[in-house]
Amino acid sequence: MDTIQQLLQIQDLTGTFTVADVAVGLVLSFILSALIGLLYKKTHKGTSYTQSYVHTLVITCMVVTIIMLVVGSNIARAFTLVGALSIIRFRNAIKETRDVGFIFFTMAIGMACGTKFYLLAVIATVIIGLAILIMNRLNWYHRPTSSQILKIQLDNDIKFEKLFDDTLVKYTAASDLISVDSIRSGTLTELVYNIQLKKKADKQEFIAAIKELNNGLGVNLLTGYNAVDL
């Protein structure tokens, strides 16, 4: 009988932290993660910006704060949560490596808020945020885009090995054929070149010269493809 009563007893562990701890941690994590979200929005340069991702940053920071409050200094609880969270699978691929950095940024701030390192959370947000702003404003590590992707469509019966050589020599400083694909159910062939146009080369002239050789079929010139999300 005593054993049954012991099993039926519910142990409330909420007393390991106060209501003030929860309120301060969640409010501070919300404010700091909201600032991180604004920083992300201000410094984002790609084309894959989504509002839901910024919302996820804020939610992640607050959830991590709760997780750290729950874990506390209990190692067994920490391992249990790691096992539970390991079953989560993310189906949306992250297009920019920079986005991963912001996820870790918000997670670190959430951990600091959840473990009551409030001053550390504020200082870290300010310093890391300033570092991101400086790199963005000064455009550090920027590499000027000098290469383009050229896609040419042509009929299957056309010999293409040396067809575009003279035109490429005239308009480009360097060119490499990187792929040959069969498209439109095998009715056309698509050539993909990595090229570097000469400084004085006219793009319209160049495309027109290519179209004269491929009988006016599709010609696509992608400029800056390595600086944006495609």
C-alpha positions in Angstrom: 0.0 0.0 0.0 2.8 2.4 0.9 4.5 1.6 -2.4 1.4 2.4 -4.4 1.0 5.7 -2.6 4.7 6.5 -3.3 4.1 5.8 -7.0 1.1 8.0 -7.1 2.9 10.9 -5.6 3.8 13.6 -8.1 7.0 15.5 -7.5 6.9 19.1 -8.6 10.4 20.3 -9.5 9.3 23.8 -10.3 10.8 24.9 -7.1 14.3 24.5 -8.6 13.8 27.9 -10.2 11.6 30.9 -9.4 8.9 32.6 -11.4 11.3 35.6 -11.6 14.0 33.3 -13.2 11.5 32.2 -15.9 10.2 35.7 -16.5 13.6 37.4 -16.8 15.0 34.6 -18.9 12.2 34.5 -21.4 11.8 38.3 -21.6 15.5 38.9 -22.1 15.8 36.0 -24.6 12.9 37.5 -26.6 14.3 41.0 -26.6 17.8 39.8 -27.6 16.6 37.4 -30.2 14.3 40.1 -31.7 17.4 42.3 -32.0 19.3 39.5 -33.7 16.3 39.0 -36.1 16.5 42.7 -37.0 20.2 42.4 -37.5 19.7 39.4 -39.8 17.1 41.3 -41.8 19.3 44.4 -42.1 22.4 42.5 -43.2 20.8 39.8 -45.5 21.9 40.1 -49.1 20.6 37.0 -50.7 17.2 36.3 -52.3 16.0 33.6 -49.9 14.9 35.9 -47.1 11.8 34.6 -45.3 9.9 36.1 -42.4 9.3 32.6 -41.0 13.1 32.0 -40.6 13.4 35.2 -38.5 10.4 34.1 -36.4 12.2 30.7 -36.0 15.3 32.5 -34.6 13.2 34.2 -31.9 11.3 31.0 -31.0 14.6 29.0 -30.9 16.2 31.4 -28.5 13.2 31.3 -26.1 12.8 27.5 -26.3 16.5 27.0 -25.6 16.1 29.2 -22.6 13.3 26.9 -21.3 15.4 23.9 -22.0 18.4 25.2 -20.0 16.0 26.0 -17.1 14.7 22.5 -17.2 18.2 20.9 -17.4 19.7 23.1 -14.8 22.8 21.2 -13.4 21.2 17.7 -13.7 23.3 15.7 -16.1 20.8 12.8 -16.4 18.1 15.3 -17.5 20.6 16.8 -20.0 21.2 13.5 -21.7 17.5 12.7 -21.8 16.8 16.0 -23.6 19.6 15.4 -26.1 18.1 12.0 -26.9 14.6 13.5 -27.3 15.8 16.3 -29.5 17.9 14.0 -31.7 14.7 12.6 -33.2 13.8 16.0 -34.8 14.4 16.2 -38.5 14.5 19.4 -40.5 13.1 19.0 -44.0 13.9 22.6 -45.2 17.5 22.9 -46.4 19.3 26.0 -45.3 20.5 27.7 -48.4 23.1 30.1 -46.9 25.8 29.0 -44.5 25.4 32.4 -42.8 21.9 31.3 -41.7 23.5 28.4 -39.7 25.6 31.0 -37.8 22.5 33.0 -36.8 20.9 29.8 -35.5 23.9 29.0 -33.3 23.9 32.7 -32.3 20.3 32.6 -31.0 20.9 29.2 -29.4 24.0 30.5 -27.5 22.0 33.5 -26.3 19.1 31.3 -25.2 21.6 29.1 -23.3 23.1 32.1 -21.5 19.6 33.4 -20.6 18.5 30.0 -19.4 21.5 29.5 -17.2 21.1 33.1 -15.7 24.2 34.5 -17.4 22.1 37.6 -18.2 25.1 40.1 -18.5 26.9 37.6 -20.7 23.9 37.3 -23.0 23.6 41.1 -23.4 27.4 41.6 -23.9 27.6 38.7 -26.4 24.7 40.0 -28.4 26.1 43.5 -28.6 29.7 42.4 -29.5 28.7 39.7 -32.0 26.1 42.0 -33.5 28.6 44.8 -34.0 31.1 42.3 -35.6 28.4 41.3 -38.1 27.5 44.9 -38.8 31.1 45.8 -39.4 31.7 42.9 -41.7 28.6 43.8 -43.6 29.2 47.5 -43.8 32.9 47.2 -44.9 32.0 44.2 -47.2 34.9 42.1 -45.8 36.1 39.1 -47.8 34.1 40.1 -50.8 35.4 38.6 -54.0 34.5 40.4 -57.2 32.4 38.3 -59.5 34.4 37.7 -62.7 32.9 34.4 -64.0 29.6 33.7 -65.6 27.7 30.6 -66.5 26.7 30.3 -70.2 24.0 27.8 -71.2 23.5 27.0 -74.9 20.8 24.9 -76.5 21.3 23.3 -79.9 19.9 20.5 -82.1 21.2 17.0 -81.5 22.6 16.7 -85.0 25.0 19.7 -84.7 28.7 19.0 -84.1 29.5 21.3 -81.1 33.1 20.4 -80.3 34.6 23.4 -82.1 31.5 25.2 -83.1 31.8 28.1 -80.6 35.6 28.2 -80.3 36.2 31.4 -82.4 33.3 33.3 -80.7 34.5 32.3 -77.2 38.1 33.4 -78.1 36.8 36.8 -79.4 34.6 37.7 -76.4 36.0 35.8 -73.4 39.3 35.8 -71.5 38.7 32.2 -70.4 36.1 29.5 -71.0 35.6 25.9 -70.0 32.9 23.4 -71.1 31.7 21.9 -67.8 28.7 19.8 -68.8 26.8 18.5 -71.8 23.2 17.4 -71.1 20.3 16.1 -73.1 17.1 18.1 -72.5 13.5 18.3 -73.7 13.1 14.5 -73.8 16.3 14.1 -75.8 15.3 16.5 -78.6 18.0 19.1 -77.7 21.5 19.2 -76.3 22.5 21.8 -73.7 26.1 22.9 -73.3 27.1 24.6 -70.0 30.3 26.8 -70.0 32.0 28.6 -67.3 33.3 31.8 -68.9 35.0 35.0 -68.1 34.0 37.8 -70.4 36.6 40.4 -71.6 36.2 43.8 -70.0 35.2 45.5 -73.2 33.0 42.7 -74.4 29.4 43.6 -75.2 27.0 41.0 -73.7 24.2 41.5 -76.3 26.7 41.2 -79.1 28.1 38.0 -77.6 24.7 36.4 -77.1 23.7 37.4 -80.7 26.9 35.8 -82.0 26.1 32.6 -80.1 22.5 32.6 -81.5 23.8 32.8 -85.0 25.6 29.5 -84.5 22.9 27.6 -82.6 20.1 28.6 -85.0 18.5 31.0 -82.6 17.8 28.4 -79.9 18.0 29.2 -76.1 21.1 31.0 -74.8 21.3 32.0 -71.1 24.1 34.0 -69.5 24.0 33.9 -65.7 26.1 36.7 -64.1 26.7 36.8 -60.3 25.4 33.2 -59.9 27.8 32.6 -57.0 26.6 35.7 -55.0 22.9 34.9 -54.9 20.6 31.9 -54.2 19.4 30.2 -57.3 
